[in-house]
Amino acid sequence: MAPTVCKALGVRLPSSAGGFPLPEVSLSIPKTERLAVVVIDAFGVSTWRKAKEWTPAFNKLRDLHGTVIRSVMPSITPVNFATMLTGASPSTHGITNREQPLSHETIFDVMRETGMVSATAARAKSSNGILVSPHADRPGVAASNLDSEVTEIARRMIDDEVNLLWVQLLDVDDAGHAHGPHSPESMEAAGRADANLGGILDAARVKGYSMMVLADHGQHPASDGQYKGVHGTDTPDDLHVPFLWASKDELEATLG
């Protein structure tokens, strides 16, 4: 993610980053002044396939551009967010939980060198709120810990035309843990996430943003234990996640 985001924004890579931009994304988004990244927590490929009828906004974006990428291991949010923001492998950045300080250079730090402004929209108790937001120029933290407030914050940041907005939506992860990733409750949560994504996409279109939408990891049904849905393993359900994108012009043509 870090090389792809940096390529789209026209900035250098963070100092610990490895890898290369996804060429198919660079062809569609050669350079953009404003970019929003929306992470739908735990919305792995297997969950999306079950929830397709609940996700019209996601599906419309998928019809433009989409691929499947792999979560890094272990397939949990803090590890993956740290890798997304620094471009460093888990063994390099060393993050295993959201309470740890992220000491490696991030995309936000690199952007600051060029006068670009970064922002987040996050639940207060989330990995985006605790681990990531302190590094942003404009941390947007929802005290209610509700995705509805996160979406309101995201739309406000877009209206202010920040250069990079990093959003995390958590309803799907919450429902999967409580009821199982393929449960009716998870399908309803996917619908709520899609409605929130639709609101963000609409605001992004108006303000000329390019978009990237993905999951940090997936989830699989638990056989026993406290939760009905779990993740953190190298199973396909946990590792395989969708990655969608669209340029500002494509958003305008599709949603305008």
TIROVEX-724356 format. One record per atom (N, C-alpha, C): x negated, y negated, z; residue in one letter. Coordinates in steps of 0.001 Angstrom, whole numbers, plus 500000, padded with zeros to 6 digits. Layout:
<pakes>
XYZa
...
</pakes>
This chain:
<pakes>
499189501215500000m
500000500000500000m
499154498732500000m
498118498688500833a
497332497452500938a
496739497030499594a
496074497926498839p
495559497498497533p
496655497029496582p
497817497678496630t
498910497309495729t
499490495954496091t
499680495700497373v
500196494406497828v
499190493301497524v
497919493548497817c
496903492527497578c
496776492206496093c
496859493213495241k
496815492982493800k
497986492117493362k
499173492407493896a
500357491637493516a
500240490185493949a
499626489936495106l
499499488577495620l
498245487866495111l
497346488608494478g
496129487997493950g
495109487648495003g
495023488478496065v
494049488238497123v
493125489450497233v
492018489258497917r
491060490351498083r
491608491397499056r
490969492565499061l
491356493625499981l
490847493338501396l
491542493792502422p
490967493758503767p
489651494529503808p
488785494159504716s
487415494668504708s
487303496175504884s
488258496817505542s
488197498266505765s
489022499060504759s
489600498387503788a
490530499052502867a
489802499947501882a
490450501046501563g
489986501922500505g
491088502107499487g
490804502828498419g
491821503123497426g
491989502028496399g
492969502219495527f
493206501331494398f
494697501008494301f
495030499893493661p
496449499584493454p
497110500640492574p
498385500874492806l
499134501749491916l
499279501052490564l
498745501629489489p
498726500916488205p
500111500614487674p
501085501505487927e
502426501263487405e
503080500068488081e
502719499796489341v
503244498616490024v
502585497359489465v
501283497434489255s
500557496269488734s
501033495874487339s
501478496837486551l
502012496524485236l
503320495747485338l
504125496072486353s
505417495414486523s
505307494105487287s
504378494063488259i
504176492869489080i
502708492463488955i
502335491851487831p
500916491508487635p
500401490534488686p
501199489538489062k
500868488618490149k
502142487883490531k
502326487696491832t
503524487028492312t
503166486078493446t
503855484971493518e
503613484001494589e
504294484415495883e
505419485142495744r
506188485542496919r
506593487013496789r
506405487750497883l
506662489189497894l
507313489575499217l
508350490394499143a
508961490971500336a
508774492479500304a
508324493035501416v
508155494483501576v
509147494943502637v
510036495851502274v
511037496377503200v
510738497849503440v
510509498200504693v
510258499584505088v
511520500107505775v
512163501093505163i
513330501740505764i
512811502953506536i
512709502800507830d
512051503796508673d
512732505160508551d
511912506188508294a
512339507598508243a
513200507939507041a
513294507040506064f
514117507309504887f
513296508054503844f
512947509306504184g
512172510133503279g
512975510566502070g
512291511171501119v
512938511588499876v
514083512556500159v
513885513502501081s
514932514490501338s
516178513840501919s
516006512841502787t
517157512145503348t
517855511313502278t
517078510623501456w
517681509817500384w
518510510685499440w
518022511854499089r
518758512730498172r
520119513113498756r
520163513293500061k
521436513612500724k
522348512380500801k
521745511194500854a
522499509963501137a
522786509122499905a
522536509629498714k
522601508803497499k
523931508067497338k
525020508708497677e
526314508048497476e
526520506886498443e
525664506797499468w
525767505733500471w
524841504566500158w
524010504669499112t
522921503703498930t
522921503061497542t
523959502311497169p
523998501723495824p
522898500709495561p
522550499888496536a
521494498892496314a
520148499579496110a
519857500565496953f
518617501329496816f
518577502021495459f
519691502620495062n
519734503334493784n
519512502397492599n
520078501201492677k
519920500233491589k
518446499829491438k
517776499647492566l
516356499325492518l
515554500515491998l
515956501713492407r
515268502925491937r
515396503069490425r
516497502614489868d
516678502694488417d
515701501787487674d
515192500757488344l
514183499891487730l
512813500555487758l
512335500827488961h
511013501448489132h
511008502252490419h
510421503428490383g
510290504200491601g
509355505373491424g
508735505763492509t
507887506946492521t
507941507536493915t
507242508627494104v
507134509255495426v
505692509163495873v
505482508678497087i
504145508614497668i
504132509442498946i
502956509572499536r
502804510401500735r
502509509530501953r
503180509838503019s
502836509265504307s
501438509754504707s
500700508935505444v
499447509418506004v
499761510208507269v
498804511002507688m
498991511841508870m
498315511222510091m
498933511405511273p
500243512011511472p
501347511092510965p
502428511681510499s
503489510935509829s
504417510276510856s
503857509283511535i
504597508482512502i
504377507008512171i
505279506168512644t
505306504779512196t
504048503981512515t
503536503965513756p
502377503104514030p
501178503436513153p
500930504713512952v
499791505134512124v
499970504632510700v
501164504804510166n
501405504405508779n
501426502897508602n
502014502168509543f
501995500716509431f
500567500177509502f
499744500738510373a
498358500289510463a
497621500518509155a
497870501657508510t
497232501931507220t
497763501009506132t
499083500781506116m
499658499878505114m
499060498481505191m
498885497973506423l
498461496582506605l
496956496387506479l
496165497422506756t
494710497286506695t
494104497971505477t
494807498957504941g
494245499771503872g
493253500796504367g
493062500877505674a
492094501808506267a
492762503142506577a
491992504204506560s
492507505517506927s
492771505564508430s
493626506474508887p
493864506589510324p
492592506838511131p
491670507591510580s
490427507842511319s
489587506576511458s
489793505616510549t
489058504351510617t
489734503347511532t
491051503137511364h
491702502119512201h
491997502612513614h
492110503924513801g
492221504484515142g
493544504271515843g
494559503767515149i
495854503516515791i
496640504824515908i
497112505108517120t
497945506287517351t
499295505930517972t
499416504705518502n
500702504268519049n
500820502754518887n
502035502242519006r
502285500840518708r
501779499884519772r
501380500404520921e
500885499546521999e
499409499197521836e
498712499888520960q
497287499612520762q
497084498332519958q
496011497608520229p
495715496429519399p
495162496853518037p
495631496185516999l
495156496454515643l
493968495538515391l
492764496098515477s
491557495268515458s
490971495076514062s
491370495888513095h
490816495765511756h
491529494646510976h
490825494088510017e
491367493009509200e
492609493490508443e
493633492640508428t
494893492979507773t
495101492152506505t
496121492529505746i
496532491722504593i
496836490297505032i
497476490138506185f
497821488810506686f
496578487951506876f
495508488544507414d
494264487796507614d
493674487333506295d
493698488221505308v
493157487885503985v
493964486755503343v
495266486827503459m
496126485791502886m
495837484420503484m
495562484400504769r
495337483134505478r
494154482367504877r
493179483079504334e
492021482429503713e
492423481546502532e
493498481917501867t
493923481186500665t
495082480230500932t
495453480090502197g
496555479204502547g
497927479820502375g
497996481124502113m
499287481791501979m
499840482137503358m
501159482182503458v
501830482354504748v
502506483721504802v
502262484438505904s
502874485747506120s
503923485662507214s
504899486575507154a
505965486602508150a
506456488028508311a
507093488295509440t
507721489589509680t
509182489389510050t
509952490454509896a
511304490539510430a
511382491910511093a
511509491919512414a
511292493152513162a
512119493194514431a
512484494381514858r
513033494549516197r
511926494304517226r
512301493750518367a
511305493421519387a
510549494651519867a
511219495799519937k
510600496997520496k
510090497950519426k
509975497480518204s
509540498332517097s
508039498211516857s
507524499102516021s
506116499013515623s
505848497719514863s
506790497311514029n
506615496042513318n
506615494868514287n
507426494967515339g
507485493885516316g
506285493838517235g
505800495002517658i
504733495058518663i
503345495124518028i
503181495987517035l
501861496225516443l
501524495219515350l
502508494907514494v
502245494130513284v
502490492635513472v
503607492272514075s
504027490860514115s
503002489908514737s
502239490313515748p
501256489375516290p
500214488897515277p
500065489623514181h
499070489243513164h
499643488304512109h
500957488156512074a
501595487327511052a
501584485858511453a
501605484986510457d
501699483547510724d
503040483193511351d
504082483886510911r
505421483604511410r
506093484903511838r
505828485351513052p
506461486589513511p
507947486383513772p
508774487140513084g
510219487076513285g
510669488301514045g
511038488135515301v
511326489266516181v
512760489180516690v
513529490252516493a
514931490305516891a
515038490799518330a
515381489909519235a
515498490277520645a
516609491289520880a
517626491285520029s
518743492217520176s
518359493655519855s
517234493846519155n
516825495158518655n
517886495791517756n
518532494955516956l
519518495411515991l
519047495070514576l
519282495999513655d
518897495738512270d
519673494578511659d
520870494321512148s
521635493182511628s
520902491877511893s
520300491736513073e
519534490521513372e
518230490496512587e
517603491665512432v
516392491732511608v
516684491220510199v
517824491608509651t
518199491174508305t
518443489675508259t
519071489128509276e
519268487674509341e
517927486948509361e
516991487464510151i
515655486858510215i
514979486946508850i
515079488103508199a
514459488283506882a
515001487270505879a
516294487088505873r
516897486132504936r
516431484710505234r
516270484389506512r
515800483061506901r
514360482845506440r
513517483850506607m
512124483732506172m
512045483580504656m
512889484308503945i
512929484181502485i
513374482783502077i
514370482253502756d
514822480889502467d
513695479880502654d
512792480172503599d
511657479287503860d
510496479526502898d
510638480532502032e
509662480804500956e
508276481147501485e
508210482005502523v
506912482536502936v
506361483380501788v
505055483566501759n
504455484281500636n
504576485798500750n
504512486316501979l
504681487753502191l
505555487969503414l
506631488721503227l
507528489080504320l
507489490588504497l
507296491030505748w
507203492458506057w
508364492822506971w
509265493674506499v
510516493998507181v
510538495484507541v
511074495791508722q
511309497179509114q
512768497333509538q
513468498292508898l
514840498625509263l
514844500007509910l
515476500144511066l
515308501339511888l
516559502185512075l
517699501780511552d
518927502530511807d
518833503991511377d
518197504262510238v
518111505635509742v
517285506493510688v
516174505975511170d
515332506715512108d
516087507004513405d
516778506008513925d
517541506187515165d
518590507284515012d
519357507221513923a
520421508201513715a
519856509597513490a
518745509687512783g
518136510987512536g
517653511644513811g
517011510864514663h
516563511437515941h
517745511918516776h
518808511135516792a
519947511437517661a
520843512542517120a
520979512606515792h
521995513501515217h
521450514453514152h
520215514250513714g
519660515035512626g
519613514221511347g
518569514393510535p
518374513525509366p
519405513713508252p
520135514824508261h
521119515067507201h
522542515065507754h
522714514517508936s
524014514492509596s
524908513401509023s
526220513481509247p
527104512397508837p
526699511053509429p
526232511076510668e
525783509828511307e
524577509234510579e
523691510089510099s
522534509592509347s
522952509035507986s
523948509654507374m
524442509128506105m
525057507740506307m
525801507578507405e
526370506263507711e
525269505243507992e
524233505687508692a
523103504796508960a
522405504394507667a
522292505326506728a
521710505006505423a
522557503951504716a
523878504052504863g
524755503042504286g
524540501674504900g
524355501619506221r
524082500335506874r
522740499772506423r
521739500647506339a
520422500200505867a
520509499664504447a
521296500327503626d
521444499894502239d
522135498538502157d
523147498339503007a
523825497037503024a
522861495936503449a
522029496225504450n
521025495246504871n
519998495000503768n
519570496071503116l
518651495915501981l
519292495072500888l
520564495304500617g
521249494520499592g
521256493038499907g
521473492694501183g
521432491289501576g
520057490679501392g
519026491453501708i
517657490964501532i
517329490811500051i
517745491786499245l
517506491703497801l
518180490478497191l
519383490193497632d
520105489041497092d
519390487742497437d
518943487618498699a
518203486417499098a
516893486322498327a
516223487464498145a
514953487484497418a
515130487050495975a
516196487496495355r
516457487117493957r
516610485613493824r
517372485012494731v
517630483574494660v
516340482772494789v
515427483245495623k
514196482489495905k
512994482942495072k
513205483829494118g
512126484204493219g
511086485114493821g
511522486073494624y
510615487051495229y
510527488304494373y
509362488903494365s
509219490289493942s
509441491172495169s
509763492448494938m
510142493342496036m
509387494661495971m
509065495180497148m
508623496562497302m
509421497162498457m
509967498355498238v
510784499034499242v
510278500464499378v
510076500907500602l
509560502247500840l
509950502715502230l
509585503951502532a
509688504476503886a
508288504719504420a
508157504675505746d
506873504968506363d
506650506463506503d
507717507208506657h
507675508667506785h
509094509176506583h
509249510482506503g
510564511087506477g
510902511699507827g
511769512704507797q
512191513357509025q
512741514734508677q
512569515686509589h
513133517021509368h
513956517440510573h
514906518357510383p
515729518811511506p
514877519538512547p
515109519220513807a
514378519866514896a
515016521203515229a
514187522168515582s
514710523476515982s
515022523524517469s
514370522675518242d
514652522607519670d
514089521296520202d
514247521027521478g
513654519850522088g
514647518723522274g
514119517547522588q
514945516400522948q
515702515828521765q
515083515833520556y
515669515173519400y
516209516188518396y
517224515763517617k
517771516608516564k
517051516400515239k
516325515306515121g
515474515050513971g
514105514610514461g
513049515116513837v
511685514798514265v
510807514569513034v
509613514035513268h
508625513853512207h
507240513847512845h
506234513708512024g
504859513746512510g
504054514883511932g
504727515765511170t
504055516930510601t
503683516682509143t
503067517691508539d
502703517595507125d
503697518330506236d
504927518543506728t
505964519145505893t
506422518139504838t
506907518615503690p
507377517679502657p
508441516712503154p
509364517169504002d
510405516279504512d
509811515079505244d
508712515291505949d
508071514210506707d
507155513360505843d
506482513992504880l
505421513311504133l
505906512578502885l
506885513114502181h
507251512568500870h
508265511447501036h
507865510247500609v
508712509071500783v
508866508326499452v
510012507682499255p
510203506903498030p
509480505554498110p
509031505088496977f
508441503753496862f
509036503109495614f
509762502007495811l
510446501295494732l
509890499883494622l
510008499289493448w
509518497926493294w
510214497239492131w
510167495905492160a
510719495097491077a
510088493726491110a
509812493167489949s
509320491800489860s
510472490831490078s
510146489575490297k
511187488560490476k
512084488469489244k
511505488586488057d
512298488510486836d
513230489710486711d
512750490876487100e
513596492070487041e
514736491976488051e
514466491434489237l
515542491252490207l
516595490296489661l
516155489223489058e
517095488253488511e
517936488870487398e
517302489658486544a
518026490266485432a
518999491343485906a
518636492050486981t
519454493159487456t
520554492701488397t
520238491748489294l
521176491349490334l
521827489999490074l
521280489221489140g
521782487885488917g
523144487846488240g
</pakes>
